């Protein structure tokens, strides 16, 4: 049986399970790997390989790292390789239209959403932020648009109620490897027919920005918690406290928990208590070893950890003790 000749384009950890799966299949031949150039990373700014490059080198696959994939010499390389298919997963560059006809079966992408929902960058993060309870992977044949190409296969995954973006990304990456293998086998056998997306149902999300992590205390505690989960590890969820940037983690508490007594002279909060409803969003309630923040409609977010800029992360109780919080003191005020 003739082996399927593949070029693989990818960069981060999310692409690694798929590359590993393809390398394990005897009917696939990985001709080359394209990944982003080596760049300085971390505090020491040491040059490090991309996760995909590390796997490719270990498998003795030729690695190409063009600064721009649209460069004429890259087109010449790809045409000389004459792949049957190019698999592209989180590569990090836009593919120009003139390269799309190079592989016989096209460029096949693994996108971490149930297209046409959440086209664009950071679909995993925004699914969590928006409170979705399910997501998934879609394999698709890319075209000149942004995630607008015909869909091939889909798989659905449930989003855990407390799952963070890195945790969900890991599960989607692991599930995506077998899905890509199944997709390529179906393409080669002629058993998979692409389905056009319903563009009227499409939603598009943008790449994350630092300001996305700024907490809006006028949101509900659940909405803020979703942002804390979805914006890990970056931009994370942060606010202002006494003119300092303050990163927070926490969980929404139920009505019963919210009605619990708070010690140290602070008022007893009640979700049915007009006094609590009068507190402005961002008001800090501390006592009894707990720190809670008033959110929209007096919902409460119980803090777990706090990290002031330039300091180490501490528990919420340690933060409250060190800060000597004043009654009705608020987050979000400079």
HELIX and SHEET records of a PDB file:
HELIX    1   1 UNK A   13  UNK A   23  1                                  11    
HELIX    2   2 UNK A   51  UNK A   58  1                                   8    
HELIX    3   3 UNK A   72  UNK A   81  1                                  10    
HELIX    4   4 UNK A   97  UNK A   99  5                                   3    
HELIX    5   5 UNK A  123  UNK A  129  1                                   7    
HELIX    6   6 UNK A  165  UNK A  189  1                                  25    
HELIX    7   7 UNK A  199  UNK A  201  5                                   3    
HELIX    8   8 UNK A  210  UNK A  213  5                                   4    
HELIX    9   9 UNK A  221  UNK A  230  1                                  10    
HELIX   10  10 UNK A  255  UNK A  258  1                                   4    
HELIX   11  11 UNK A  274  UNK A  278  1                                   5    
HELIX   12  12 UNK A  296  UNK A  298  5                                   3    
HELIX   13  13 UNK A  316  UNK A  323  1                                   8    
SHEET    1   A 7 UNK A  63  UNK A  64  0                                        
SHEET    2   A 7 UNK A  28  UNK A  34  1                                        
SHEET    3   A 7 UNK A   4  UNK A  10  1                                        
SHEET    4   A 7 UNK A  85  UNK A  89  1                                        
SHEET    5   A 7 UNK A 107  UNK A 111  1                                        
SHEET    6   A 7 UNK A 134  UNK A 141 -1                                        
SHEET    7   A 7 UNK A 151  UNK A 158 -1                                        
SHEET    1   B 2 UNK A  39  UNK A  41  0                                        
SHEET    2   B 2 UNK A  46  UNK A  48 -1                                        
SHEET    1   C 2 UNK A 119  UNK A 120  0                                        
SHEET    2   C 2 UNK A 204  UNK A 205  1                                        
SHEET    1   D 5 UNK A 238  UNK A 241  0                                        
SHEET    2   D 5 UNK A 244  UNK A 252 -1                                        
SHEET    3   D 5 UNK A 300  UNK A 308 -1                                        
SHEET    4   D 5 UNK A 290  UNK A 294 -1                                        
SHEET    5   D 5 UNK A 284  UNK A 287 -1                                        
SHEET    1   E 4 UNK A 238  UNK A 241  0                                        
SHEET    2   E 4 UNK A 244  UNK A 252 -1                                        
SHEET    3   E 4 UNK A 300  UNK A 308 -1                                        
SHEET    4   E 4 UNK A 314  UNK A 315 -1                                        
END                                                                             
